[in-house]
Amino acid sequence: MNQILVVEDNEDYQELLVNFLSNSGFTVTTANDGLQAFDCMEEREFDLIILDIMLPKIDGFTFCELIRKKSDIPIIMLTAKFSEEDQLRGYSLKVDEYVSKTISMPLLVSKVEAILRRSGKISENEIVSFNGIILDINSHTVKINGSDVEFTLKEFDILYELMKAGGGVVTRKSLLSKLWDYEYYEDTRIVDTHIKNIRRKLGANDCIETVRGIGYKLG
């Protein structure tokens, strides 16, 4: 799993970040100020930093300036300071993203994943996540809210097709043609049976919607 360092002194917001990032498949370490963040970086390597600006001891700008003298690690500045002057200063320090704390958590996770892909830290389809559901393509494993849940090969493949569609409709026939032998092609009930089992395993995280007469999508 990718290692993320969250540098944030607001405990409630820090907890929100940790919970959402962890449920999206990342290993998260926290620091409450810039000095503690430096200590964390001495102890282990990280793939990305999420950095607040208004920090005790060393503010985010100073921390970023010092880090950039020895590392090109991807940095997302996540802050309430959103003036044009602050943004320009952040980008002058070569941050990868400068975003407001009003950003939604799903959008933040998408930005994290995009930056990691661009930096070569994660392959395009190694990890797929949605609504607390994480599919690891390499190991063929599923985590829901951080816990391992056992899926059959077909269940995994169906869920992957739905997540890969990004909210678009996946037809029953397309699933049959991709995942089953031709003799099942006209028997769409086999797809419905697997969807029922997937929904049961997703539990409270069930986000599969039926598109009547066509197929399914995530919503």
N, C-alpha and C positions, 0 to 999 in steps of 0.2 A: 504493500500500500504506500501511496505517496505521503510524505511527511510534511505537515504544515505547521508553521509557528504563528500563533495568534498573539499579537502584542496589543493588549487592550486593558485599561485600568478600571473600566466600568464592569463590575462583576456580573450584573444582569445581562448586559449585552455580550460579554465574554461567554457566558453560559449558553446563550442563544446560538452564538457562532459555533461553539464546540459541539453542541447537540446536533445541529444541522449538518455540519461538515462530517462528523463521525458517522451519522446515518447515511451519508452519501459516499462512504467508503474510504475516507481519509483518516490517517492517524494524526491527531492534533495535540500539540504541546502549547501551553499558555505561558505568557509572561505579563506581569503587571506594569512593568516600566522598561525603559531602554537598557538599563544596566542588567536587569534580570534576563532580558532577551540576549544580550551578549554572552552571558553565562550559559544559556541554553545552546547557543551556537558553538560554544567551545566543547560542549559535551556530545553533540551529534550533528549530523548533516541534515539539512532541510531542503525540500524541493521548492517551497514558496513561502513567502511571509505576507501575512495580512497585518497591516500596521496602522494604528491610530496616530494622530498628530499630537493631540493634547495629552501628553504623558508626563508623569512626574520624573524628576531627576534628569532624564534626557528626552527632549521632545522628538516627535517622529521625524521631522526634517533633519535634525542633527544626527539622529540614529541612521537615517538613510544615507546621509552624506558620508558618515564613517564607514558604513557597510560597503558603499560603492568604491571605496579605495582598495578593497581587497576581494570583492565578490560581485558577480553579475546575477546573483540569485533573483528570480522573479519576485517583484514586490507589488502588492495591491494596497494603496492607501485608502483606507475606509474611515471617513471622518465627517464630522459636522461642519468643519471649516471648508466652505465650498465657494469662496470668492474666486474670481478669475485670477487674481494675484496669487492666491494659494495654489490653485491648479497649475499655473505656469511654473511656480517654484517646484512643485512636485515633479512635473515632467522634466524640468531642467536637471533633476537628480536621477533621471532615467527610471522612474517608476513605470511599471507596465500598465497599470490602471489607476485612476484617481476617481473614486466613487463615493457617493453620499451614503450616510448610514440609513437613509430612507429606502435604500435598495431592498428588493425582496430577496429572501434567502435562496429560492430556486434560481433567480437570475445571478446572484453572487456565485453560486456553485457552478453555473454554466460558464461564467467568466474564469473561474479557477481552472476548470477543465480545459477551456480553450487555451489559456496561457501555458498550461503544462504540456499540451499537445504541441504548441508552437515551439516551446523550449526543448522538445524532445524528451521530456520527463515521463510522458505517458503516450502509448500508441493510440491510434484513432479509435479502435474498437476493443481495447483491453478491458475497460470498465464502462458499464452502462448503468445509469442511475435515474430513478424517478420516484418521487413521493416516498422516500425512505427505503426503496427497494434497490438493491445493488446486485448486478449480474457481473461476475468475473468471467470473461470469455475464455481466458486461458485455463483456469481451473474448473470451469463449468460449475461454479458454486453460486448460491443465492444467499444474500443477507437481507433480513427485514428488520429495520430499526436496530441494526447492529448485531442481530442474532442469526446464526446459521439455520436455514430451513431447507429440508431435503426436497428436491424436485426431481421427477423422472426426466430422462433425456428429452422426451417429446414436450413435456411441460416447460422445460427450460427453453427449448427452441421456439415454442409458441410465444412465450413471454418476451423472448429476445426480439422476435419479429414485431410484436406490438410496441415495445419500447423504441426500437429502431425507427419505427414509423413516426415517432414524435407527435402523437396525437392524431395522425391521419388514420383513415379507415383501412383495416386489413380485412380483405374478404375471406370467407370460408374457403372458397375454391383456390385462392392463392396459397393459403396455408396447406391445403391438401396437395397441391401440385408440388410444393417445395419440400414438404416434410413426410409425405406418405407415398407408398407405391401406387401405381396407376389404378389398381383394382378398387381403391377406396374413393376414387375421384368423385363419384356421384353421391357418396354417403356422407353428407356434411354433419350428420349426428355425432360422428366420432370427434369432430372438432368441438362441438358443444359440450360433450362429456368431459373433454380435457379442460376446457375453459371453466367448467363447474368446479373441477378439482383444484385448478389454479386459484380461483376466487376463494375457495375454502382455506387454502394455505396462506393466502395474502391476509386474510382476516380483516382487521380494521384498516389495513392499507389497500384494500381492494379498490382499484381505480379503473377497472375494466367496464366499459359501457357497451351495451348491445346496440348495434345499428340494425334495426329490424329488416330481415330479408336480405341482408348484405354480409355483415360480419361484425367485427369488434374494433374498438379503439380505446385508447387511454384518455381519461378526462379528469 
